[in-house]
């Protein structure tokens, strides 16, 4: 029997300015893409909620794919909106769009 994590996903996305569904944790990422996203947010001093899709909720990636249609992890949300994964987050960071989206003055 699989657990339906849709409500938990919805709550995490809606109740946190920034939420990241990642492999591992910010302190112990389990893939390079998750590590890069966490490093960018930490460099910007942005507090973010994170969900370890491996340990916390092993079937959550399938639920995320079903809800948002994004096939990979990490998945980054800002103000309830799916921004994308690592590549998009990095591009936005390098262009300054991420900082604008987060309301940061650099």
C-alpha positions in Angstrom: 0.0 0.0 0.0 1.4 3.4 -1.0 0.9 6.5 1.1 -0.6 9.5 -0.5 1.7 12.4 0.2 -0.2 15.0 -1.8 -1.4 16.9 1.3 2.1 16.9 2.8 3.5 18.2 -0.4 0.8 20.9 -0.7 1.4 22.0 2.9 5.1 22.1 2.5 4.9 24.2 -0.7 2.2 26.6 0.6 3.6 27.2 4.2 7.2 27.9 3.3 8.5 30.8 1.2 11.1 28.4 -0.2 10.8 24.6 -0.3 13.2 22.1 -1.8 12.4 18.4 -2.4 15.8 16.9 -2.6 17.9 13.8 -2.4 19.4 13.9 1.1 19.6 17.0 3.3 21.3 20.4 2.9 24.1 19.1 5.3 24.3 15.7 3.6 23.0 15.9 0.0 22.9 12.6 -1.8 23.4 13.9 -5.3 25.4 16.8 -6.9 22.2 18.6 -8.2 20.7 18.7 -4.7 24.1 19.9 -3.3 24.2 22.7 -5.8 20.7 23.9 -5.1 21.3 23.8 -1.3 24.7 25.7 -1.7 23.1 28.4 -3.8 20.3 29.0 -1.3 22.8 28.9 1.6 25.1 31.3 -0.1 22.2 33.7 -0.4 21.3 33.2 3.3 17.9 32.0 2.3 16.1 29.8 4.8 14.3 26.9 3.1 12.3 23.9 4.0 13.6 20.7 2.7 12.2 17.2 2.3 14.5 14.3 1.8 12.8 12.3 -0.9 14.9 9.2 0.0 14.7 8.9 3.8 11.6 11.0 4.8 9.2 9.9 2.1 10.5 7.3 -0.4 7.5 7.5 -2.7 7.3 11.2 -2.8 9.0 11.8 -6.1 6.3 9.9 -7.9 3.7 12.1 -6.2 5.6 15.3 -7.1 5.8 14.1 -10.8 2.1 13.4 -10.8 1.2 16.8 -9.3 3.7 19.1 -11.0 4.8 17.2 -14.0 8.5 17.8 -13.2 10.4 14.5 -13.7 13.6 15.0 -11.7 14.8 16.2 -8.3 15.6 18.5 -6.7 12.4 20.4 -7.2 12.5 24.0 -6.0 9.4 26.0 -5.0 9.3 29.8 -4.3 6.1 31.3 -3.0 4.2 28.2 -3.9 5.4 28.1 -7.5 7.5 25.4 -8.9 10.7 27.1 -10.2 12.3 23.9 -11.5 15.4 21.9 -10.8 19.1 22.5 -10.4 19.8 23.8 -13.9 17.0 26.4 -13.8 17.9 27.4 -10.3 21.6 27.9 -11.3 20.6 29.9 -14.4 18.3 32.1 -12.4 21.1 32.6 -9.7 23.7 33.5 -12.3 21.4 36.0 -14.1 20.2 37.6 -10.8 16.6 36.4 -11.4 16.6 34.1 -8.4 17.6 36.9 -6.1 14.8 39.1 -7.6 12.3 36.3 -7.2 13.4 35.9 -3.5 13.2 39.6 -2.9 16.8 40.0 -2.1 18.8 43.2 -2.7 22.2 42.4 -4.0 
